[in-house]
């Protein structure tokens, strides 16, 4: 191409390849591992926009490619040859895309300022997408092993609430949630610390309902928020990457958004009518089936679940349940938990 340095064309070709390849890695992660059509579509659009921004040069630039003569092909670090996990793969791909776009933009300024400006727009759009992808990455999900999740609310408990919590753990509860919406902050924090200490002593997870501030102050393992609480993306930003974040969802769209926002698990329901928390809508077992099929992070069926109807829940494909009165309102809390856990114990989690 007349007037353009051959070395600049080689550089544009190499970085266009890096950017497109990195975008494809991210797109496939969103498509196959998150099952997220919206996020994968955004990444696909960026690939095509980049191709369009460089269309005037790429056909000529590829003719300047000289892989055997590229002095950088053998320059590898140990870190480039290893990836610890999926998060490492995705993070590395994202950084590669950003770096390649910056190199394209800067050198394109020497041959086509308008094209460079278009690449700058793509780069900033990519930063937003990269952040959206990053929210879905987390360390090994500690919630994966949870099957029986028990909600602790004093007014529902037949015995003292902390005694009830310990009996639920003895019966097989893998995770407890402190759900006290009417307590003042100070009293809630006292109870959160008590429950956190109990759960830590028995090596089960402790989740606090609604209040990320109380979760952080008590040292609990995580926080659970509903659709009317702080958005999960903001909770994740405040909580950091290590805290467990759960989100109540009532349809597939909400569940997919929770995954994008960085949730570690989603509550799926209500699957049955609940005396503990009456609602005027019932997504029911149909939504449970959808979540079991389409949501790739742990999904927990919730509301109205008892020993008598839990088999209907398991038939949807969900293998985790959250209960309150079915355990905590019983005379024999431990036995009630054991009966439910036995239903769950022989099944693989999903």
C-alpha positions in Angstrom: 0.0 0.0 0.0 1.6 3.2 -1.2 2.7 5.7 1.5 2.4 3.3 4.5 5.5 1.9 6.1 5.7 -1.9 5.6 6.7 -2.3 9.2 3.6 -0.4 10.4 1.4 -2.7 8.3 3.1 -5.7 9.9 2.4 -4.3 13.3 -1.2 -3.5 12.5 -1.7 -7.1 11.2 -0.2 -8.7 14.3 -2.2 -6.6 16.7 -5.4 -7.0 14.8 -4.9 -10.8 15.1 -4.2 -10.5 18.8 -7.2 -8.4 19.4 -9.6 -10.6 17.4 -8.2 -13.8 18.9 -8.6 -12.4 22.5 -12.1 -11.2 21.7 -13.0 -14.7 20.5 -11.7 -16.3 23.7 -13.9 -13.9 25.7 -16.8 -14.5 23.4 -16.6 -18.2 23.7 -16.3 -18.0 27.5 -19.5 -15.9 27.6 -21.3 -18.2 25.1 -20.3 -21.7 26.2 -19.4 -21.3 29.9 -21.8 -18.5 31.0 -24.5 -19.3 28.5 -24.9 -15.5 28.2 -26.3 -14.5 24.8 -26.2 -10.8 25.5 -22.5 -10.7 26.6 -21.4 -12.9 23.8 -23.2 -10.7 21.3 -21.5 -7.6 22.6 -18.1 -9.2 22.2 -19.0 -10.4 18.7 -20.0 -6.9 17.7 -16.7 -5.5 18.9 -14.8 -8.1 16.7 -16.8 -6.9 13.7 -16.5 -3.3 14.5 -12.7 -3.7 14.7 -12.6 -5.5 11.3 -14.6 -2.6 9.8 -12.3 0.1 11.4 -9.2 -1.6 9.8 -10.8 -2.7 6.6 -8.8 -0.2 4.5 -5.5 -1.8 5.6 -6.0 -5.4 6.6 -6.0 -7.1 3.2 -2.7 -5.4 2.4 -1.3 -5.8 5.9 -1.6 -9.6 5.8 0.8 -9.6 2.8 3.4 -8.1 5.0 3.1 -10.8 7.6 6.4 -12.6 8.2 5.9 -15.2 10.9 9.3 -17.0 10.4 11.1 -13.7 10.5 9.3 -12.3 13.6 11.9 -12.0 16.3 9.2 -12.0 19.0 7.7 -15.4 18.3 10.2 -17.2 20.6 10.0 -14.7 23.4 7.9 -16.6 25.9 7.6 -16.3 29.7 6.7 -19.1 32.0 3.5 -17.3 32.9 2.4 -17.3 29.2 2.7 -21.1 29.0 0.5 -21.8 32.1 -3.0 -20.9 33.1 -4.2 -21.7 36.6 -7.9 -21.8 35.8 -10.6 -20.4 33.6 -10.5 -17.0 35.3 -6.8 -16.9 34.5 -7.5 -17.7 30.8 -10.2 -15.0 30.6 -8.2 -12.3 32.4 -5.2 -12.9 30.2 -7.3 -12.7 27.1 -8.8 -9.4 28.2 -5.5 -7.8 28.9 -4.2 -8.9 25.5 -7.2 -7.3 23.8 -6.7 -4.0 25.6 -3.0 -3.9 24.8 -3.5 -4.8 21.1 -6.2 -2.1 20.7 -3.9 0.5 22.2 -1.0 -0.4 19.8 -3.4 -0.3 16.8 -4.8 3.0 17.8 -1.4 4.7 18.4 0.2 3.5 15.1 -2.9 4.0 13.1 -2.6 7.7 14.0 0.4 7.8 11.6 -1.6 6.5 8.6 -5.3 7.2 9.2 -6.4 9.5 12.1 -10.1 8.8 11.5 -9.5 5.0 11.7 -7.5 5.6 14.9 -10.4 7.5 16.4 -12.7 4.6 15.5 -10.4 2.2 17.3 -10.3 4.5 20.3 -14.1 4.2 20.6 -13.8 0.4 20.3 -11.2 0.4 23.0 -13.3 2.3 25.5 -16.3 0.1 24.7 -14.1 -2.9 25.3 -13.2 -1.7 28.8 -16.8 -1.7 29.7 -17.3 -5.3 28.4 -14.1 -6.4 30.1 -15.4 -5.2 33.4 -18.7 -7.0 32.8 -16.8 -10.2 32.1 -14.6 -9.7 35.1 -17.6 -9.5 37.4 -18.4 -13.1 36.4 -15.0 -14.4 37.5 -14.4 -15.5 41.0 -12.1 -17.8 43.0 -13.2 -21.4 43.4 -16.9 -21.1 44.4 -17.3 -22.2 48.0 -21.0 -22.4 47.5 -20.7 -25.3 45.1 -20.9 -27.9 47.9 -24.1 -26.5 49.5 -27.2 -28.6 49.3 -29.3 -27.7 52.3 -29.6 -24.0 53.0 -31.5 -23.0 56.1 -32.9 -19.5 56.8 -32.8 -18.4 60.4 -35.6 -15.9 61.5 -36.3 -15.8 65.2 -40.1 -15.4 64.9 -40.3 -18.6 62.8 -38.1 -20.6 65.2 -39.9 -22.8 67.9 -36.7 -22.9 70.0 -34.3 -20.0 70.7 -32.8 -18.9 67.3 -29.1 -19.7 68.0 -30.0 -23.1 69.4 -32.2 -23.7 66.3 -29.2 -22.8 64.1 -26.9 -25.3 65.8 -29.5 -28.0 65.6 -30.0 -27.3 61.9 -26.2 -27.7 61.4 -26.3 -30.9 63.3 -29.0 -32.2 61.0 -26.9 -31.5 57.9 -27.4 -27.8 56.9 -24.4 -26.7 54.8 -25.3 -23.0 54.9 -27.3 -20.8 57.2 -28.7 -17.4 56.4 -29.5 -14.8 59.1 -32.8 -13.2 57.9 -34.0 -10.6 60.3 -35.5 -7.6 58.4 -37.0 -5.8 61.4 -33.9 -5.7 63.7 -32.0 -2.5 64.3 -28.5 -2.5 62.9 -26.8 -2.9 66.2 -28.8 -5.9 67.3 -28.5 -7.4 63.8 -24.7 -7.1 64.0 -24.6 -8.8 67.4 -26.6 -11.7 66.0 -24.5 -11.8 62.8 -21.3 -12.2 64.8 -22.9 -14.9 66.9 -24.1 -16.9 63.9 -20.8 -16.4 62.1 -18.8 -17.8 65.0 -21.2 -20.8 65.2 -20.9 -21.5 61.5 -17.2 -21.1 61.5 -16.9 -23.6 64.4 -18.9 -26.2 62.5 -17.3 -25.4 59.1 -20.5 -24.3 57.4 -21.2 -21.1 55.5 -22.9 -18.1 57.0 -24.8 -15.6 54.9 -26.4 -12.4 56.0 -29.6 -11.2 54.3 -29.7 -7.8 52.6 -26.9 -6.0 54.6 -23.5 -6.0 53.0 -22.3 -3.6 55.8 -23.3 -6.1 58.5 -21.7 -8.9 56.5 -18.4 -7.1 56.3 -18.5 -6.1 60.0 -19.3 -9.5 61.2 -16.9 -11.4 59.1 -19.7 -13.6 57.6 -19.0 -15.6 54.4 -21.5 -13.7 52.3 -24.5 -11.6 51.7 -27.9 -12.3 50.0 -29.8 -9.6 48.3 -33.3 -9.4 46.7 -34.5 -7.6 43.6 -35.5 -4.6 45.6 -32.2 -4.3 47.5 -28.8 -2.9 46.4 -28.0 -4.1 42.9 -25.7 -7.1 42.9 -23.1 -5.4 40.8 -22.8 -2.7 43.5 -22.7 -5.3 46.2 -19.9 -7.1 44.4 -18.0 -3.9 44.1 -18.3 -3.2 47.9 -17.7 -6.8 49.0 -14.7 -7.6 46.8 -14.1 -10.8 45.0 -13.8 -13.2 47.9 -17.2 -12.6 49.6 -20.1 -14.9 48.5 -22.9 -12.9 46.9 -26.4 -14.5 46.4 -29.3 -13.0 44.6 -33.0 -13.8 44.7 -34.5 -14.2 41.2 -38.0 -14.8 39.9 -37.4 -15.3 36.2 -34.6 -16.3 33.8 -33.8 -12.7 32.8 -33.1 -11.8 36.4 -31.0 -14.9 36.9 -28.8 -14.1 33.9 -28.4 -10.5 35.1 -27.3 -11.8 38.5 -24.6 -13.9 36.8 -23.4 -10.8 34.9 -23.4 -8.8 38.1 -21.1 -11.3 39.8 -23.4 -13.5 41.9 -22.0 -16.7 43.2 -25.4 -18.3 43.4 -29.1 -17.4 42.7 -32.2 -18.1 44.6 -34.9 -19.5 42.3 -38.5 -19.0 43.4 -40.8 -18.9 44.9 -41.4 -22.5 43.8 -44.4 -23.0 46.1 -46.6 -20.7 48.2 -44.8 -19.8 51.4 -46.3 -18.9 54.8 -43.0 -17.4 55.9 -43.0 -14.9 53.0 -46.3 -14.6 51.2 -46.2 -13.3 47.6 -48.7 -12.5 45.0 -46.7 -14.2 42.2 -45.5 -17.8 41.7 -42.8 -18.6 39.1 -43.1 -22.2 40.4 -41.5 -25.3 39.1 -41.4 -24.1 35.5 -38.9 -21.4 36.3 -36.9 -24.0 38.4 -36.6 -26.1 35.3 -35.4 -23.2 33.2 -32.8 -22.2 35.8 -31.6 -25.8 36.1 -31.0 -25.9 32.3 -29.7 -22.4 31.6 -27.9 -21.0 34.6 -24.4 -22.2 35.1 -23.8 -21.0 38.7 -25.3 -22.8 41.7 -29.1 -22.3 41.8 -31.1 -22.8 45.0 -34.9 -23.5 45.0 -36.7 -21.6 47.7 -40.1 -21.0 49.2 -42.7 -23.4 50.5 -40.4 -26.5 50.2 -41.2 -29.3 52.6 -40.2 -33.0 53.0 -43.5 -33.8 51.2 -42.9 -31.8 48.1 -39.1 -31.7 47.8 -39.1 -34.5 45.3 -41.0 -32.3 42.8 -38.2 -29.7 43.1 -35.5 -32.3 42.5 -37.3 -33.5 39.4 -36.7 -30.0 37.9 -33.0 -30.6 37.9 -32.2 -28.3 40.8 -30.3 -30.1 43.5 -30.1 -27.3 46.2 -32.9 -26.1 48.4 -33.4 -23.3 50.9 -35.9 -23.8 53.7 -37.1 -21.9 56.8 -40.1 -23.2 58.6 -39.8 -26.7 57.2 -36.8 -27.0 59.6 -36.8 -24.1 62.1 -40.5 -24.3 63.1 -40.3 -28.0 64.0 -40.2 -29.5 67.4 -37.2 -31.7 66.3 -35.1 -29.3 64.2 -32.3 -31.8 63.8 -34.5 -34.6 62.5 -36.3 -32.3 60.1 -33.0 -31.2 58.6 -31.7 -34.7 58.5 -34.8 -35.9 56.5 -34.4 -33.2 53.9 -30.6 -33.7 53.7 -31.2 -37.4 53.1 -33.3 -36.5 50.1 -30.5 -34.4 48.8 -27.5 -36.4 49.9 -27.4 -39.0 47.2 -27.7 -36.6 44.3 -25.0 -34.7 42.5 -25.1 -30.9 42.9 -26.0 -28.7 40.0 
